Amino acid sequence: MELVVRNMSISDLGGVVAVEKACYETPWTPEMFQEELSEERSWRRVALPPGRTIAGFMIGRCYPDLWHVMNLAVAPALRGRGIGGRLLEEFLEAADGESVGVLLEVRPSNQEAISLYSRRGFGLMGVRRGYYTDSHEDALVMTRGSRRDE
Ligand SMILES: CC(C)(COP(=O)(O)OP(=O)(O)OC[C@H]1O[C@@H](n2cnc3c(N)ncnc32)[C@H](O)[C@@H]1OP(=O)(O)O)[C@@H](O)C(=O)NCCC(=O)NCCS
């Protein structure tokens, strides 16, 4: 699928919030996205087919020694077409460029996301018990070393 991936800006907020609401039972609020837009360590991209509205987005945090996947979401009707994979791969390429590893949390029930991460080099590091405040579900903690370390 032809896809434009570019930096997220304030004018994308409406489209990003719409995707977020369609993806999660406990979505981030618009204020949380606004905070990310003013956070200098934040990595944020949107993906959209040319001439169309936002299909997906990703937000990460770039700490000096480790980068963190904060949010990755694709509109339900547009899943399975490589959009989530493309967004994640751009983040991983940038992390490799800085020689840093990447960490994320994922719900054990989220098989699509777990396989997406596993196929891109993430392995299980541990479990955070009762991590998700809405369901008290555990989080799997997955990490991926920098390719330069391997
Ligand atoms: C996880 C998520 C971002 C994946 O987005 P996506 O655009 O469907 O991802 P891709 O199309 O790149 O597919 C990723 C992998 O999953 C598989 N896949 C995902 N959805 C699929 C579907 N509906 N049918 C078939 N395969 C699917 C693909 O085979 C692909 O594998 P590969 O690229 O390693 O070959 C999307 O499902 C989503 O938004 N989920 C809700 C929010 C969420 O849970 N985010 C993650 C939080 S940790």
The ligand as an SDF file (V2000), in Angstrom:
LIG
                    3D

 48 50  0  0  0  0  0  0  0  0999 V2000
   -0.9210   -3.9010   16.5090 C   0  0  0  0  0  0  0  0  0  0  0  0
   -1.3250   -3.0450   15.3100 C   0  0  0  0  0  0  0  0  0  0  0  0
   -0.7190   -1.6540   15.4730 C   0  0  0  0  0  0  0  0  0  0  0  0
   -0.7610   -3.6840   14.0300 C   0  0  0  0  0  0  0  0  0  0  0  0
   -1.0260   -2.7990   12.9410 O   0  0  0  0  0  0  0  0  0  0  0  0
   -1.1520   -3.3390   11.4260 P   0  0  0  0  0  0  0  0  0  0  0  0
   -1.1350   -2.1740   10.5290 O   0  0  0  0  0  0  0  0  0  0  0  0
   -2.2800   -4.2850   11.3240 O   0  0  0  0  0  0  0  0  0  0  0  0
    0.2040   -4.1110   11.3170 O   0  0  0  0  0  0  0  0  0  0  0  0
    0.7940   -4.7880    9.9980 P   0  0  0  0  0  0  0  0  0  0  0  0
   -0.1970   -4.7600    8.8850 O   0  0  0  0  0  0  0  0  0  0  0  0
    2.1390   -4.1930    9.7690 O   0  0  0  0  0  0  0  0  0  0  0  0
    0.8900   -6.2650   10.4500 O   0  0  0  0  0  0  0  0  0  0  0  0
    1.8140   -6.6720   11.4240 C   0  0  0  0  0  0  0  0  0  0  0  0
    1.8750   -8.1800   11.4300 C   0  0  0  0  0  0  0  0  0  0  0  0
    0.6720   -8.7620   11.9550 O   0  0  0  0  0  0  0  0  0  0  0  0
    0.0130   -9.5360   10.9670 C   0  0  0  0  0  0  0  0  0  0  0  0
   -1.3730   -9.0510   10.9410 N   0  0  0  0  0  0  0  0  0  0  0  0
   -1.8520   -7.9990   11.6350 C   0  0  0  0  0  0  0  0  0  0  0  0
   -3.1700   -7.8600   11.4290 N   0  0  0  0  0  0  0  0  0  0  0  0
   -3.5200   -8.7900   10.5910 C   0  0  0  0  0  0  0  0  0  0  0  0
   -4.7480   -9.1530    9.9900 C   0  0  0  0  0  0  0  0  0  0  0  0
   -5.8950   -8.5270   10.2640 N   0  0  0  0  0  0  0  0  0  0  0  0
   -4.7480  -10.1740    9.1340 N   0  0  0  0  0  0  0  0  0  0  0  0
   -3.6190  -10.8200    8.8700 C   0  0  0  0  0  0  0  0  0  0  0  0
   -2.4320  -10.5360    9.4110 N   0  0  0  0  0  0  0  0  0  0  0  0
   -2.3750   -9.5490   10.2580 C   0  0  0  0  0  0  0  0  0  0  0  0
    0.7340   -9.3290    9.6650 C   0  0  0  0  0  0  0  0  0  0  0  0
    0.9400  -10.5940    9.0490 O   0  0  0  0  0  0  0  0  0  0  0  0
    2.0570   -8.6920   10.0350 C   0  0  0  0  0  0  0  0  0  0  0  0
    3.0930   -9.5950   10.0990 O   0  0  0  0  0  0  0  0  0  0  0  0
    4.5140   -9.2810    9.4050 P   0  0  0  0  0  0  0  0  0  0  0  0
    4.5710   -7.8370    9.0050 O   0  0  0  0  0  0  0  0  0  0  0  0
    5.5310   -9.5960   10.4300 O   0  0  0  0  0  0  0  0  0  0  0  0
    4.5150  -10.2070    8.2570 O   0  0  0  0  0  0  0  0  0  0  0  0
   -2.8640   -2.9730   15.1650 C   0  0  0  0  0  0  0  0  0  0  0  0
   -3.3880   -4.2720   15.2420 O   0  0  0  0  0  0  0  0  0  0  0  0
   -3.5440   -2.1050   16.2320 C   0  0  0  0  0  0  0  0  0  0  0  0
   -3.6860   -0.9000   16.0670 O   0  0  0  0  0  0  0  0  0  0  0  0
   -4.0310   -2.7200   17.3090 N   0  0  0  0  0  0  0  0  0  0  0  0
   -4.7450   -1.9610   18.3600 C   0  0  0  0  0  0  0  0  0  0  0  0
   -3.8040   -1.0950   19.1420 C   0  0  0  0  0  0  0  0  0  0  0  0
   -2.7230   -1.9240   19.7770 C   0  0  0  0  0  0  0  0  0  0  0  0
   -2.9800   -2.9620   20.3540 O   0  0  0  0  0  0  0  0  0  0  0  0
   -1.4620   -1.4370   19.6710 N   0  0  0  0  0  0  0  0  0  0  0  0
   -0.3080   -2.0900   20.2390 C   0  0  0  0  0  0  0  0  0  0  0  0
   -0.2080   -1.7560   21.6870 C   0  0  0  0  0  0  0  0  0  0  0  0
    1.1620   -2.5920   22.4620 S   0  0  0  0  0  0  0  0  0  0  0  0
  1  2  1  0
  2  3  1  0
  2  4  1  0
  2 36  1  0
  4  5  1  0
  5  6  1  0
  6  7  2  0
  6  8  1  0
  6  9  1  0
  9 10  1  0
 10 11  2  0
 10 12  1  0
 10 13  1  0
 13 14  1  0
 14 15  1  0
 15 16  1  0
 15 30  1  0
 16 17  1  0
 17 18  1  0
 17 28  1  0
 18 19  1  0
 18 27  1  0
 19 20  2  0
 20 21  1  0
 21 22  1  0
 21 27  2  0
 22 23  1  0
 22 24  2  0
 24 25  1  0
 25 26  2  0
 26 27  1  0
 28 29  1  0
 28 30  1  0
 30 31  1  0
 31 32  1  0
 32 33  2  0
 32 34  1  0
 32 35  1  0
 36 37  1  0
 36 38  1  0
 38 39  2  0
 38 40  1  0
 40 41  1  0
 41 42  1  0
 42 43  1  0
 43 44  2  0
 43 45  1  0
 45 46  1  0
 46 47  1  0
 47 48  1  0
M  END
$$$$
